[in-house]
Structures are given as C-alpha cells and as structure tokens.
Amino acid sequence: MANITELVDFLSTLELNPSLAKIKTVEVDLKGSLNPTLWLNNTFFEQNYWLSFNDFYEYYLAQNEVELRQKFSNVSWEDLKKGLEARLYRTQFGMLTEYHAYFLCKDFFGESNVIRNSDLDRIGVDFQLFFNNECYNIHIFVDTDRAWEYRKFKVQYKQSNSVKGLHINLPYSLARNRFNSLEYLSNGFGIYSNRYLEYLKNEILSGNIKNDNIIGTNQNGFIYKT
C-alpha cells in the first residue's frame, strides 16, 4: 500500500458484516502458526496482498485446515468454520483500524518518523512515532472499559511497556462527537481523523503526555494519571 489515499480507497471497498462481530464461539487463543495477526501482517505488509474479509478467511482456512482440524478435533468442521470466520473478521477489522492509524500518522508526522514491524507487534506496540526529540510507543484499541482493562493486563503480564520510549494509549471511540471519534466511510468502516492527531500533537507539545499517563478519556480529551 503506497499511501493513505490507496488505503482509504481499499477500506471503502470492504463489505461489512456486523452479524459476525456477535458470534464468539471460537475464543481460544490461536497461537503460533495459527495466530491470525501473523498471517495478516505477512499477507498485507510483507506480501502487499490486501484481501477482503472473506478472501482473507478463505486464504487462512486453506493454509491452516490440517492444523485446525487437529487442534479442534472435538468440534464439527462446519461449526468451527462459522466461529472461525467471525473470529477472523473481528481480528482483521481491528487490525485494519490500527493499520489506518499507522498510515495516517505517517502522512501527518512524516514518512520516516513512524515505524512498525513484527518485533514491535509481538511485544504489544502497534507502531512507534518519533517526534519532538522523543520516541513514542503507540497503543491502538477501541475506547471501551473492557479494552482498557485488557491494556492494563498486557502491561502487567505481557510486558507491553518494556520497549524504550514513552508509551501512549491512543484509543478510538465508536461514539460520535468525541475528540477521538472515528470518521465513517460510505460503507460504514471507521477510520482515524486528522483532528485526533492534531489533538495528540498539541498534547505532546504542551508537555501533558508522560510515559503511560493516559488512563482514560472523556468527551473532550485524555484523562491523565494524577
């Protein structure tokens, strides 16, 4: 994907299926070679092969059917496929929102000032921003109580804050009229906004942002640790 315009054009072509977001019959961790985020990273970033939700599901299934049948031998194949399709849909949906935030930051802060790679992703950092003579480790997630709790869990048990630099929680809101609200494309896919990044930039320059001191949001901005 060469630039932010191409990415937004791609996201606009996706056919959303909200019903899949509600099916949660395959919630077990898919680790190792079955980890869908590794397949997404390999397909989208290493091969530059951008797939729709259904195409990625079919691709993942074709590559992993033997191992999936072995791992879930106590589940009927049809039931497994239905739950797996929903699981991959939710994972890809979230990853694409993260990818857009990454590309938008590159466009906003400068191509060479934003990096991401599989090593950062494995530790739990979505991408790094180099700005104002500092390295910021950016964490992207939906702005819900559950997601905030999972972020705390990753800090405590998965050492997601072990990377050097300042860690910034940059959650996105699904609700309207907030400073971090997503902008919705014609097909309903939500993307990060320039106004959110402008807010982030101003908060950095004002000196408000310290290491991992964003602990929540309200309608107008970040809530900081006191």
Buried (B, 14 or more C-beta within 10 A) or exposed (E): BEEBEEBBEBBEEBEBEEEBEEBEEBEEEBEEEBBBBBBBBEBBBEEEEBBEBBEBBBBBBEBBEEEBEEBBEEBEEEEBBBBBBBBBBBBBBBBBBBBBBBBBBBBBBEEEBBBBEEEBBEBBBBBBBBBEEEBBBBBBBBBEEEBBEBBEEBBEEEEBBEBEBBBBBBBBBEEEEBBBBBEEBEEEBBBBBEEBBEBBBEBBEEEEBEEBBBBEBEEEBBEEEE
